[in-house]
Amino acid sequence: MKRLMGGLMALMLGGIAFGAEFDDLVAKGDEYDVTFKSDEALKYYLPAEKLNPNDASLLIKIARQYVFRMDGLGSKAEKVESGRVALSYSERAVKLAPDMANSYLSVAVCWGKLTPLLGSKEKVEASRVIKQSAEKATKLDPSNDYAWHMLGRWHLALSDVGGMVRGIATLVYGGIPDASLEEAERCFKKAIALNPNRLIHYVELGRTYAQMGRKAEAISNLEKGLAMPNQEKDDGETKVRGRDALAKLK
């Protein structure tokens, strides 16, 4: 009995130590994640993954680092490779946590980052996955502002797809799903209502209004987004798009 109790105690203590080590690694990775130091964050997240490879939330965090790394890489091939690694982690998260909105949102974000680097045929397939994933995320968590944002980005991007891409889509897939600027507007306004502190929502709403020919509303939203302080990794890139759109309106 004493030997059995001793064995059980050792297992319990081992589990506690395991859990503490995992939590400590994730916490240290989080410190670098919030400051957008992806390579440093991965030094802690990847060992944590070895301890618990089935933690969907951790897989999403790892995917985010590989997306963040893309802008700092030198070649297109390196960017695509990092994006596909990010996508693989996101897809694992979906399989492990099919009821978690952020799993699907992560897939949409990864494909969104990869799309400009892909050929026309793969862009078409990526667009379908982005829409499906963003819609799934909004259904699972209607309060997720970035899920609504990604759905709005899909409508904004697809409403202006060129003839060559549409031709390929029609030939290979029977066409691209309908997209509309009105739906993009609805999604971005929903995102703003849920989280008015993300400048990207205002910039993309402004760009939507610019395409709709609603100049005054476009300028108002673009200027509001551009006046907000940078808080997220891609805010600088977003402001470049915003300034370009604003310059065309003035």
Backbone torsions as a table, in degrees:
resi	resn	phi	psi	omega
1	MET	NA	-44.4	179.2
2	LYS	-61.4	-40.6	-179.9
3	ARG	-64.4	-40.3	179.0
4	LEU	-64.5	-45.1	180.0
5	MET	-63.5	-37.7	178.5
6	GLY	-64.3	-40.4	178.3
7	GLY	-64.5	-42.7	178.7
8	LEU	-63.9	-39.4	179.0
9	MET	-64.4	-40.3	178.8
10	ALA	-63.3	-40.6	178.6
11	LEU	-64.5	-41.9	180.0
12	MET	-63.9	-45.3	-179.8
13	LEU	-66.3	-36.9	177.2
14	GLY	-63.7	-41.0	178.3
15	GLY	-64.9	-39.6	177.9
16	ILE	-63.3	-45.2	179.6
17	ALA	-63.1	-41.7	177.9
18	PHE	-59.7	-48.1	-179.3
19	GLY	-63.5	-39.6	180.0
20	ALA	-65.5	-41.6	179.5
21	GLU	-64.4	-43.9	179.0
22	PHE	-60.9	-49.3	-178.9
23	ASP	-61.3	-38.5	-179.1
24	ASP	-66.4	-42.4	179.3
25	LEU	-63.8	-44.1	180.0
26	VAL	-64.4	-41.8	-179.9
27	ALA	-62.4	-40.9	178.3
28	LYS	-67.8	-39.1	176.0
29	GLY	-62.6	-38.4	179.8
30	ASP	-61.2	-35.0	-180.0
31	GLU	-61.0	-37.6	179.1
32	TYR	-82.4	-28.9	179.1
33	ASP	-61.5	-44.2	-176.6
34	VAL	-69.8	-17.4	177.3
35	THR	-104.6	9.4	175.0
36	PHE	62.7	31.9	176.4
37	LYS	-99.5	81.5	-168.9
38	SER	-64.5	-45.1	-178.4
39	ASP	-61.5	-37.7	177.9
40	GLU	-69.6	-41.3	178.6
41	ALA	-60.2	-40.6	-178.6
42	LEU	-65.4	-26.1	178.3
43	LYS	-62.9	-21.5	178.7
44	TYR	-106.5	-38.4	-179.0
45	TYR	-66.1	-40.3	-176.7
46	LEU	-67.5	-42.6	172.8
47	PRO	-62.6	-34.2	177.3
48	ALA	-64.5	-37.4	178.3
49	GLU	-62.0	-36.4	178.7
50	LYS	-64.2	-33.6	178.5
51	LEU	-74.1	-35.4	-178.2
52	ASN	-144.9	84.0	-176.5
53	PRO	-73.8	-4.2	-176.7
54	ASN	-109.8	21.0	177.4
55	ASP	-92.1	103.4	-174.3
56	ALA	-61.9	-38.6	-179.7
57	SER	-62.4	-38.7	177.1
58	LEU	-66.9	-41.1	179.4
59	LEU	-60.5	-37.9	177.7
60	ILE	-65.9	-40.1	177.4
61	LYS	-63.5	-40.5	178.4
62	ILE	-65.2	-43.2	177.9
63	ALA	-57.1	-42.1	-179.4
64	ARG	-60.5	-38.7	-179.7
65	GLN	-64.7	-40.7	-179.5
66	TYR	-69.6	-29.6	173.3
67	VAL	-69.3	-46.3	179.9
68	PHE	-59.5	-34.8	-177.4
69	ARG	-66.8	-24.3	-170.5
70	MET	-57.6	-43.2	-176.3
71	ASP	-64.0	-27.5	-177.7
72	GLY	-89.5	-2.1	-178.3
73	LEU	-86.5	150.4	-170.7
74	GLY	-79.2	-41.2	-172.8
75	SER	-111.5	159.4	177.3
76	LYS	-60.6	-41.3	-179.0
77	ALA	-60.4	-41.2	179.2
78	GLU	-66.6	-40.0	178.9
79	LYS	-63.1	-45.0	180.0
80	VAL	-63.0	-42.2	-179.9
81	GLU	-61.0	-46.0	179.8
82	SER	-64.4	-39.0	178.3
83	GLY	-64.2	-38.8	-179.8
84	ARG	-72.1	-32.8	174.2
85	VAL	-64.0	-44.1	177.3
86	ALA	-58.3	-44.9	-179.2
87	LEU	-61.8	-39.5	-179.3
88	SER	-63.1	-37.8	177.6
89	TYR	-68.2	-39.8	179.6
90	SER	-64.2	-42.1	-179.8
91	GLU	-65.9	-35.5	174.8
92	ARG	-63.6	-39.5	179.8
93	ALA	-63.2	-39.0	178.2
94	VAL	-62.0	-42.8	-179.9
95	LYS	-65.8	-37.6	-178.4
96	LEU	-79.3	-32.6	-176.3
97	ALA	-134.4	71.1	-177.0
98	PRO	-68.1	-8.9	177.9
99	ASP	-105.9	9.9	-179.6
100	MET	-100.0	118.4	-176.9
101	ALA	-59.1	-39.4	-176.7
102	ASN	-66.2	-21.7	175.4
103	SER	-63.7	-48.7	179.9
104	TYR	-69.8	-37.8	177.8
105	LEU	-61.4	-40.1	178.9
106	SER	-62.3	-40.9	176.5
107	VAL	-60.8	-45.4	-179.9
108	ALA	-61.6	-42.9	-179.7
109	VAL	-64.4	-43.3	179.9
110	CYS	-61.5	-47.1	178.1
111	TRP	-65.2	-36.5	178.5
112	GLY	-62.4	-38.7	179.2
113	LYS	-73.0	-33.2	-178.8
114	LEU	-78.1	-31.6	-169.9
115	THR	-50.7	-46.0	-178.9
116	PRO	-62.3	-16.1	-177.0
117	LEU	-96.8	0.4	-172.4
118	LEU	-103.3	164.0	173.5
119	GLY	-75.0	167.7	-173.1
120	SER	-58.4	-44.3	-177.2
121	LYS	-63.2	-43.7	-179.1
122	GLU	-71.9	-29.5	175.6
123	LYS	-61.0	-40.4	179.5
124	VAL	-62.1	-47.7	179.4
125	GLU	-64.3	-40.2	178.6
126	ALA	-60.5	-40.2	-178.7
127	SER	-62.0	-37.3	178.8
128	ARG	-65.4	-42.7	-179.0
129	VAL	-68.4	-40.1	178.6
130	ILE	-58.4	-47.7	-179.2
131	LYS	-62.5	-48.9	-179.1
132	GLN	-60.4	-43.0	-177.3
133	SER	-69.3	-43.2	179.7
134	ALA	-65.3	-41.3	178.0
135	GLU	-63.1	-41.3	178.4
136	LYS	-62.0	-41.6	-179.5
137	ALA	-64.3	-41.0	179.8
138	THR	-68.4	-30.6	178.9
139	LYS	-73.4	-39.7	179.9
140	LEU	-72.5	-33.6	-179.3
141	ASP	-143.7	85.8	-179.0
142	PRO	-61.7	-14.0	-179.6
143	SER	-91.5	3.0	-178.8
144	ASN	-83.2	102.6	-175.0
145	ASP	-63.9	-34.7	-176.4
146	TYR	-75.2	-26.1	174.4
147	ALA	-65.0	-42.7	175.9
148	TRP	-64.2	-37.5	178.7
149	HIS	-61.8	-46.1	-179.0
150	MET	-63.7	-36.2	177.0
151	LEU	-66.8	-39.2	175.9
152	GLY	-63.8	-40.4	178.5
153	ARG	-62.5	-36.2	178.8
154	TRP	-63.2	-47.3	-179.8
155	HIS	-63.9	-40.2	179.8
156	LEU	-64.4	-45.5	-178.0
157	ALA	-68.1	-44.4	-174.5
158	LEU	-74.9	-21.1	178.9
159	SER	-71.0	-13.0	-177.6
160	ASP	-123.4	26.7	-179.8
161	VAL	-70.3	137.3	-178.5
162	GLY	-72.7	167.3	-175.5
163	GLY	-62.9	-36.6	-177.7
164	MET	-64.3	-44.6	-179.9
165	VAL	-65.5	-40.5	178.2
166	ARG	-64.1	-36.9	178.1
167	GLY	-63.8	-43.8	178.1
168	ILE	-64.1	-42.0	-179.7
169	ALA	-61.9	-42.0	179.6
170	THR	-66.0	-40.7	-178.4
171	LEU	-68.4	-44.5	-172.4
172	VAL	-90.8	-41.3	-172.0
173	TYR	-116.9	-0.8	-178.6
174	GLY	84.9	8.8	176.2
175	GLY	122.1	163.2	176.9
176	ILE	-92.7	137.8	178.1
177	PRO	-55.8	148.1	-178.3
178	ASP	-60.2	136.1	175.8
179	ALA	-130.0	151.3	-178.9
180	SER	-145.5	147.8	176.6
181	LEU	-67.4	-31.3	177.9
182	GLU	-63.7	-39.2	178.3
183	GLU	-71.9	-36.1	175.1
184	ALA	-59.8	-45.5	178.2
185	GLU	-57.8	-46.2	-179.2
186	ARG	-60.3	-43.6	-177.8
187	CYS	-67.1	-42.9	-179.6
188	PHE	-67.9	-37.4	177.6
189	LYS	-67.2	-35.3	175.3
190	LYS	-64.3	-43.4	179.3
191	ALA	-61.5	-42.1	179.4
192	ILE	-64.6	-41.8	179.4
193	ALA	-61.1	-36.1	-179.4
194	LEU	-78.1	-35.5	-178.6
195	ASN	-148.6	91.9	-178.1
196	PRO	-77.0	3.3	-175.6
197	ASN	-100.1	4.8	176.5
198	ARG	-99.1	116.2	-178.5
199	LEU	-65.6	-27.0	-177.5
200	ILE	-62.7	-30.9	179.1
201	HIS	-63.9	-43.3	-178.4
202	TYR	-69.8	-41.1	-179.1
203	VAL	-62.5	-45.2	-178.4
204	GLU	-72.0	-31.2	173.5
205	LEU	-66.2	-40.4	177.3
206	GLY	-62.4	-41.4	178.1
207	ARG	-65.6	-34.1	176.6
208	THR	-64.6	-47.9	179.1
209	TYR	-61.5	-35.1	178.2
210	ALA	-61.2	-42.8	178.4
211	GLN	-68.9	-26.7	179.7
212	MET	-82.4	-6.7	-178.3
213	GLY	80.4	14.3	-180.0
214	ARG	-96.0	77.4	-168.1
215	LYS	-60.1	-48.7	-176.4
216	ALA	-61.2	-43.9	179.0
217	GLU	-68.3	-34.7	177.7
218	ALA	-63.5	-49.0	-178.9
219	ILE	-62.2	-43.5	-178.8
220	SER	-59.2	-47.1	-178.1
221	ASN	-72.8	-38.5	177.6
222	LEU	-62.7	-46.2	-179.5
223	GLU	-64.7	-36.5	178.7
224	LYS	-65.2	-45.7	178.9
225	GLY	-64.1	-41.7	-178.5
226	LEU	-68.0	-25.6	-179.7
227	ALA	-80.2	-15.0	-177.4
228	MET	-79.4	149.1	-179.9
229	PRO	-72.1	147.8	175.7
230	ASN	-66.7	131.3	178.8
231	GLN	-130.8	-23.3	-175.4
232	GLU	-118.5	165.7	-171.7
233	LYS	-57.0	-40.7	-174.4
234	ASP	-99.0	14.2	-178.6
235	ASP	-64.2	-36.7	178.1
236	GLY	-62.6	-45.0	177.9
237	GLU	-63.9	-39.2	178.4
238	THR	-62.5	-40.9	-179.2
239	LYS	-67.2	-30.4	175.2
240	VAL	-61.9	-46.0	176.9
241	ARG	-61.2	-40.9	-179.2
242	GLY	-64.8	-43.9	179.4
243	ARG	-65.6	-38.9	177.2
244	ASP	-61.1	-45.4	-179.7
245	ALA	-64.7	-40.5	-178.6
246	LEU	-66.2	-39.9	180.0
247	ALA	-60.9	-33.5	-179.4
248	LYS	-74.8	-16.6	-177.6
249	LEU	-94.3	-12.4	-175.2
250	LYS	-110.9	NA	NA
